[in-house]
Amino acid sequence: MIILIFILGYIAIAFEHPLKINKAATALITGVLCWTLYILSEGDKEAVIHHLDGHLSQIAGILFFLLSAMVIVELIDAHDGFELVTDRIRTTSRRRLLWLVCIITFFLSALLDNLTTTIVMVSLLRKLIADREDRLLFTGMVVVAANAGGAWSPMGDVTTTMLWVGGQISAMNIVQQLFLPSAVCLLVPTLVLHFRLKGNVQTPTRTPDESGISSTAFERNAVFSLGLAALLFVPIFKTVTHLPPFMGILLGLGVMWALTELIHSGKDESDRGNLSVQSAIQRIDTPSILFFLGILVAIAALESTGMLSGLAGWLDRSVGNITIIGLIIGFLSAIVDNVPLVAAAQGMYSLDTYPTDHFFWEFLAYCAGTGGSALIIGSAAGVAAMGMERIDFLWYLKRISLLAVLGYLAGAGVYVLQAAW
């Protein structure tokens, strides 16, 4: 019944527009119903609640991270900070802009992480492309590029970080072994799309701030620098303190909040307008955060009932070949969260079976990191983009999914050949 509820919820999310039901509402209903069925079918209610509490702490960390990143990006945008970047991008050629956006996303994702990078790049695209259809196409490629860029960095994707912290991979080795496959994973879909695109994009007409309030050059530069520093600080904070990433970004947001209050301290409350953090919090897309909550809660139910670990065990028994298992886990991560899948694999295989930096762990990092691009709700980056740009599930399936799968398989092939060589 839980699997059936999850599948029906998944279908309802996919057909959000025909059904005219917001995907956040569907996700929340699906998540709560899965846990309701779970607790009603179990004799030990306390054990179920204990499982839920354990998952809730992890889910809350992801949501606080997403919320804080959105506020920081919104605050930079309110101060026109992104103009420091967009003013330097002169090209309007669809092809050139595609390569520029994908390359920037690929490397930025390795420095930050795929979720934060997607939020930043989608905000940039709003400044660069006026036509919605063009912007959605570029946003879809940002998801592919962010996931590809996050796979080869120990801090670029949560599953890669899990394997790094668990001792299954080492930082330098994962960079050396996965950079080329991840680059190919992005190169193939970008090349295919390159030959489809022609002409120029329509850039948004720049008008004075609609609220009548404009930031000074000092404020724009200061807030952009503070925001970028807050985002870049997160992986450093995590490495030094070993605290989860949401703690680092909460600290960054708090410092940025205090400093922007000082910057605007000489202004009246009415003059601050949309330049304050309070205003930025009101403008962020709350439904996308609730959608994320519902999806993660539903997947947590599948994990707690042992369905995901059972699936991993079945794959091990019936398939056996670790290369094929890695590929299947990658495709499965487009349907369910890659975190519990990787956690199940970590529990199934010990370091005695596959030592640190073994083929399987590196290939798993690649597959779990990039396979989620096949569907818009298959990764944190995709969910964030879906919420920010109101991307339809079926639109992404028609326009981006095949490109993402081609890149995924091409990168996997490169890794296998590279390992064999």
C-alpha atoms as one frame of an Amber mdcrd trajectory, in Angstrom:
protein
   0.000   0.000   0.000   2.839   2.400   0.791   4.431   1.689  -2.598   1.057
   2.201  -4.291   0.509   5.539  -2.509   4.022   6.646  -3.496   3.446   5.717
  -7.159   0.050   7.458  -7.275   1.564  10.561  -5.668   4.407  10.470  -8.176
   1.924  10.299 -11.073  -0.099  13.186  -9.630   3.077  15.294  -9.398   3.944
  14.427 -13.006   0.466  15.491 -14.181   0.305  18.600 -11.989  -0.953  20.900
 -14.747  -3.687  18.652 -16.231  -4.955  17.852 -12.715  -4.627  21.509 -11.647
  -3.355  20.426  -8.214  -0.153  22.035  -6.943   2.683  19.506  -6.642   3.450
  20.722  -3.102  -0.032  19.680  -1.939   0.344  16.268  -3.614   3.810  15.719
  -2.109   2.637  16.612   1.410  -0.393  14.292   1.168   1.785  11.474  -0.213
   4.412  11.856   2.508   1.931  11.896   5.400  -0.148   8.993   4.013   2.969
   6.814   3.625   3.873   7.316   7.279   0.237   6.895   8.377   0.036   3.493
   6.680   3.408   2.562   8.161   2.481   3.341  11.765  -0.971   1.739  11.468
   0.591  -1.494  10.215   3.195  -1.667  12.998   2.650  -2.878  16.536   5.561
  -0.871  17.959   4.374   2.720  17.449   7.313   4.161  19.377   9.780   2.566
  16.960   8.016   4.209  13.994   8.061   7.609  15.700  11.749   7.105  16.479
  12.410   6.451  12.768  10.434   9.569  11.824  12.345  11.716  14.335  15.655
  10.474  12.929  14.657  11.323   9.360  13.171  14.653  10.375  16.515  15.953
  11.648  18.145  15.163   8.305  15.226  16.581   6.294  15.149  19.743   8.424
  18.862  20.273   7.706  18.213  20.119   3.956  15.217  22.464   4.185  17.054
  25.010   6.347  19.916  24.909   3.861  17.545  25.479   0.935  15.693  28.252
   2.756  18.893  30.090   3.742  20.405  29.800   0.258  17.210  31.174  -1.298
  17.180  34.143   1.091  20.839  34.951   0.375  20.288  34.780  -3.388  17.092
  36.857  -3.122  18.944  39.500  -1.083  21.741  39.706  -3.674  19.115  40.032
  -6.400  17.276  42.807  -4.527  20.520  44.814  -4.458  21.100  44.138  -8.205
  24.254  42.267  -7.233  23.936  39.802 -10.113  24.435  42.677 -12.554  28.134
  42.457 -11.668  28.067  39.087 -13.465  25.418  39.664 -16.140  27.061  42.937
 -17.255  30.153  40.926 -18.175  28.214  38.421 -20.264  27.960  40.284 -23.549
  26.838  37.480 -25.855  23.193  36.957 -26.825  23.959  33.944 -29.029  21.986
  30.942 -27.804  24.888  28.599 -28.532  27.585  30.675 -26.846  25.389  31.414
 -23.852  24.599  27.701 -23.492  28.282  26.793 -23.243  29.044  29.698 -20.923
  26.208  28.883 -18.519  26.968  25.128 -18.491  30.712  25.576 -17.890  30.201
  28.116 -15.093  27.615  25.833 -13.450  29.862  22.770 -13.778  32.796  24.313
 -11.916  30.737  26.370  -9.463  28.860  23.225  -8.410  32.153  21.565  -7.496
  33.089  24.553  -5.310  29.709  25.033  -3.627  27.289  22.163  -4.223  24.707
  21.341  -6.871  21.738  22.723  -4.905  23.233  26.133  -4.086  24.697  26.483
  -7.581  21.316  25.804  -9.200  19.636  28.486  -7.095  22.338  31.006  -8.049
  22.352  30.133 -11.765  18.553  30.161 -12.139  18.571  33.641 -10.603  21.249
  34.682 -13.119  19.277  33.285 -16.054  16.324  35.487 -15.126  18.610  38.472
 -15.730  19.938  37.120 -19.029  16.951  35.577 -20.843  13.495  37.114 -21.209
  11.723  34.373 -23.207  10.321  31.762 -20.814  10.751  28.785 -23.159  14.428
  29.643 -23.711  14.968  30.169 -19.991  13.389  26.818 -19.115  15.643  25.048
 -21.623  18.732  26.666 -20.125  17.472  25.922 -16.600  17.135  22.252 -17.507
  20.756  22.238 -18.666  21.771  23.979 -15.436  20.346  20.972 -13.535  22.377
  18.568 -15.700  25.536  20.686 -15.340  25.120  21.151 -11.575  24.719  17.411
 -10.960  27.657  16.590 -13.248  29.840  19.186 -11.519  28.852  17.984  -8.059
  29.752  14.350  -8.763  33.527  14.828  -9.080  33.941  16.976  -5.974  33.814
  15.580  -2.409  31.622  18.545  -1.435  29.629  18.967  -4.658  26.901  16.403
  -3.954  25.553  15.012  -0.703  26.129  11.386  -1.780  29.752  12.065  -2.739
  30.194  13.707   0.659  28.640  10.638   2.348  31.117   8.334   0.624  33.985
  10.684   1.478  33.024  10.912   5.167  32.418   7.146   5.279  35.941   6.447
   4.055  34.845   4.791   0.801  36.574   7.442  -1.336  39.395   9.940  -0.833
  39.115  13.587  -1.883  41.980  13.833  -4.378  41.279  10.464  -5.966  37.620
  11.208  -6.633  38.602  14.453  -8.369  41.159  12.664 -10.544  38.946   9.702
 -11.434  35.572  11.380 -11.949  36.464  14.715 -13.542  36.630  13.343 -17.095
  33.475  11.158 -16.867  31.558  14.063 -15.291  32.790  16.445 -18.000  31.632
  14.003 -20.692  28.290  13.668 -18.880  27.801  17.397 -19.507  29.606  17.618
 -22.856  27.363  15.127 -24.706  23.957  16.761 -23.990  25.442  20.237 -24.475
  26.820  19.253 -27.892  23.490  17.744 -28.951  21.617  20.863 -27.851  24.258
  23.102 -29.462  23.269  21.908 -32.940  19.574  22.391 -32.196  19.866  25.985
 -31.038  20.021  28.887 -33.459  19.798  32.650 -33.261  19.939  34.912 -30.234
  18.149  35.072 -26.910  15.935  37.973 -26.024  17.390  39.834 -23.076  15.117
  41.404 -20.447  14.571  45.145 -20.771  16.245  46.831 -17.838  14.059  49.271
 -15.987  14.542  51.057 -12.671  13.602  49.086  -9.591   9.815  48.661  -9.563
   9.646  49.723  -5.941  11.376  52.970  -6.766  14.283  52.070  -4.482  17.706
  51.443  -5.940  20.877  50.376  -4.213  24.114  52.305  -4.519  27.216  50.872
  -6.193  28.782  50.326  -2.752  25.710  48.469  -1.465  25.533  46.351  -4.613
  29.197  45.356  -4.443  29.136  44.806  -0.677  26.033  42.592  -0.653  27.212
  40.571  -3.673  30.594  39.975  -2.006  28.968  39.084   1.325  26.528  36.673
  -0.313  29.205  34.947  -2.375  31.460  34.697   0.690  28.578  33.195   2.725
  28.014  30.502   0.074  31.716  29.710  -0.367  32.145  29.591   3.406  29.820
  26.573   3.762  32.187  23.809   2.529  35.084  25.366   4.490  32.972  25.475
   7.660  31.922  21.848   7.182  35.511  20.678   6.632  36.836  22.492   9.696
  34.003  21.851  12.179  32.422  18.640  10.771  29.031  20.209  11.448  26.353
  19.710   8.742  26.218  22.247   5.847  23.022  23.933   7.046  24.881  25.195
  10.132  27.455  26.912   7.943  24.888  28.584   5.710  22.795  29.663   8.723
  25.913  31.341  10.132  26.547  32.997   6.766  22.954  34.226   6.572  23.097
  35.559  10.129  26.293  37.521   9.457  24.885  38.818   6.164  21.655  39.825
   7.898  23.526  41.780  10.574  25.837  43.524   8.098  23.017  44.530   5.705
  21.149  45.981   8.692  24.242  48.072   9.447  24.597  49.121   5.792  20.998
  50.402   5.740  20.940  51.624   9.350  20.760  55.278   8.279  17.582  54.754
   6.243  13.963  54.853   7.345  12.066  51.575   7.412  10.033  52.650   4.375
  13.214  53.509   2.445  14.700  50.064   2.957  11.850  48.488   1.010  12.835
  45.198  -0.614  16.474  45.599   0.452  15.911  44.019   3.866  16.206  40.359
   4.784  12.619  40.396   6.079  11.419  41.338   2.606  13.659  38.705   0.992
  12.131  36.016   3.238   8.635  37.029   2.107   9.595  36.723  -1.581  11.185
  33.248  -1.541   9.217  30.355  -3.026   7.753  28.642   0.041   5.674  26.084
  -1.936   8.857  24.617  -3.445  10.261  24.109   0.078   7.045  22.368   1.153
   7.205  20.224  -1.993  10.732  19.228  -1.064   9.525  18.383   2.465   6.740
  16.144   1.184   8.983  14.252  -1.252  11.693  13.650   1.374   9.168  12.513
   3.984   7.639  10.021   1.511  11.039   8.601   0.566  11.972   8.389   4.258
   8.962   6.099   4.739  10.233   3.804   1.970  13.630   3.722   3.641  12.312
   3.141   7.179  10.126   0.226   6.093  13.218  -1.425   4.632  11.988  -1.242
   1.030  15.024   0.591  -0.322  17.550  -1.622   1.457  15.535  -4.633   0.312
  15.738  -3.307  -3.252  19.495  -2.893  -2.940  19.839  -6.429  -1.584  17.693
  -7.811  -4.410  19.905  -6.044  -6.963  22.986  -7.562  -5.364  21.525 -11.080
  -5.465  19.887 -10.982  -8.882  22.332  -8.827 -10.865  25.697  -9.377  -9.186
  27.715  -7.259 -11.640  28.807  -4.127  -9.750  28.959  -2.010 -12.925  25.347
  -2.787 -13.798  24.315  -2.320 -10.165  25.901   1.144 -10.194  24.055   2.075
 -13.416  20.723   0.841 -12.018  21.230   2.776  -8.764  21.850   5.876 -10.890
  18.563   5.420 -12.746  16.730   4.632  -9.502  18.065   7.881  -7.993  15.953
   9.732 -10.577  12.837   8.231  -8.953  13.765   8.052  -5.266  16.322  10.033
  -3.300  19.938   9.024  -3.982  20.898   9.446  -0.307  19.138   6.315   1.075
  20.234   4.309  -1.986  23.883   5.155  -1.360  23.432   4.593   2.377  22.016
   1.133   1.616  25.006   0.351  -0.622  27.377   1.489   2.142  25.643  -0.890
   4.535  25.671  -3.782   2.068  29.354  -3.685   1.189  32.135  -3.275   3.748
  35.541  -1.719   3.174  36.940  -5.227   3.474  34.955  -6.236   0.391  35.631
  -3.053  -1.556  38.476  -0.966  -0.038  38.804   2.808  -0.214  38.864   4.184
  -3.781  37.710   0.889  -5.246  36.061   0.974  -8.697  32.616   0.355  -7.186
  32.668   3.318  -4.768  33.896   5.770  -7.395  31.398   4.509  -9.959  28.622
   4.693  -7.346  29.548   8.325  -6.620  29.295   9.135 -10.344  26.031   7.235
 -10.941  24.218   8.474  -7.816  25.363  12.049  -8.469  24.434  12.311 -12.157
  21.637   9.750 -12.640  19.110  12.002 -10.916  19.243  14.436 -13.854  17.051
  12.028 -15.846  13.943  13.408 -14.107  13.271  16.899 -12.755  12.480  15.566
  -9.245  15.428  13.156  -9.292  17.839  15.524  -7.534  17.887  18.409  -5.085
  19.056  20.677  -7.934  16.090  19.614 -10.065  13.563  20.143  -7.278  14.955
  23.631  -6.594  14.812  24.558 -10.300  11.306  23.111 -10.584  10.092  25.281
  -7.746  11.851  28.475  -8.815  10.796  28.373 -12.485   7.554  26.360 -12.216
   8.949  23.696 -14.548   6.403  21.067 -15.548   7.419  17.450 -14.940   6.339
  16.340 -18.436   8.032  19.324 -20.105  11.365  18.301 -18.584  10.709  14.669
 -19.541  10.222  15.651 -23.192  12.968  18.268 -23.529  15.791  17.358 -21.135
  15.487  13.753 -19.902  16.836  12.051 -23.053  19.772  14.487 -23.189  20.531
  13.803 -19.512  20.377  10.013 -20.018  22.699  10.209 -23.042  25.202  12.197
 -20.985  24.846   9.840 -18.013  25.538   6.732 -20.103  28.386   8.401 -22.022
  30.112   9.468 -18.791  29.618   5.989 -17.319  31.189   4.466 -20.428  34.173
   6.806 -20.145  34.684   5.870 -16.494  34.564   2.117 -17.240  37.041   2.503
 -20.126  39.271   4.758 -18.027  39.292   2.216 -15.174  40.044  -0.646 -17.565
  42.873   1.312 -19.209
